[in-house]
Amino acid sequence: MKDLRLDLLQRLKQMAINHAGGSHPWENMSDKELLQSAGLYGMDRGIGESGYNLAAVMLLGKDNVILDVYPAYRTDAILRKVNLLARTKLK
């Protein structure tokens, strides 16, 4: 959990509460319960260990952790600024 930005969880809870019209199950959950409920923490059936998945890292990971787990992330974002496929469809 030290690799995640847990300060964002309160904002996520509030967004879920607002979207649900004032009440949401996440409101009274602990951080770990919320992450499990959202499918961000679970069992890797291949190796039989529990932990946070890639989605958890991409959503809540600190910048250095995201780059450690997915080093192409920064490059990928640069490459995708211009969508060449969309340009060819317009012609």
N, C-alpha and C positions, 0 to 999 in steps of 0.2 A: 504493500500500500504506500510505501515511501516514494515510489516512482510515479504515483498518480497525483494529480491536482485535486485533492479532496475538497478544496475550497469551492470547486464548481458544483459539488453535489447539492449544496443548499439552493443554488440557482436552478438546478434541474428539478429539485423537489417543488420549488415554487412555480416553475413553468408547468409542471404536470398538474398541480393543484389548480392553477388558473385555467388551464385547458379543460380540465374535468368539471369546471363549474363550482369550485370551492372545496372539493374534498377528493382526495386520492389516496390509495393504499400506501404509497411511498411516504406520505406525510409523517407516519409514526414508525418508520423502519430505521434501523441502524444503517450505517454506510455499507457494511458488508451485505446485509439483507437486501438493500436497494440494488447493489451491483449484481447479486444473484438473481433477483427478480427481473432485472433488465437483460439478463442473459450475458452479462459481461464477465462473470466468474462462474467457472464450472469445471467439469471433469474432461480431461483430454483422454479419450478412450484408447488412443494409440499407445500411450505410455502409462496410463493409469494414474496420472497425477492431477491434482486440482490446482487451478490458478486462474489468472486473468488472461483473457484472449486478446487477439489483435484489435478487435473493436474497442475494447477497454483502453488499450494503449493509444489508439488513434483519437479517441474522444476525450480522454482524461489524462493522458500521459504528459509528463513534462517534456519540453522541447528536446533535450538531450536523449531522453529515453525513446522518443519517437524516432529520432535519427539512428539510434543504436539498433532498434528493432527493424526499421524499414529505411535503410540508408538512401534508397532511390526516391524517397518521398519528396525531398527538395528539388531534385532534378526533374522528377515526373511533373511537378507543378509548373515548372518553367516550360517544359515541352508541350504541355497541354493548353497553353495560352491561346494558341491559334488552332482551331479545329479545321484541318484541311478537308475532312469529309464533308463538313457543312458547306464549305466554299464550293466544292464540286457540285453539290446538289443545287446551288443557286444559279449556276450557269445554264 
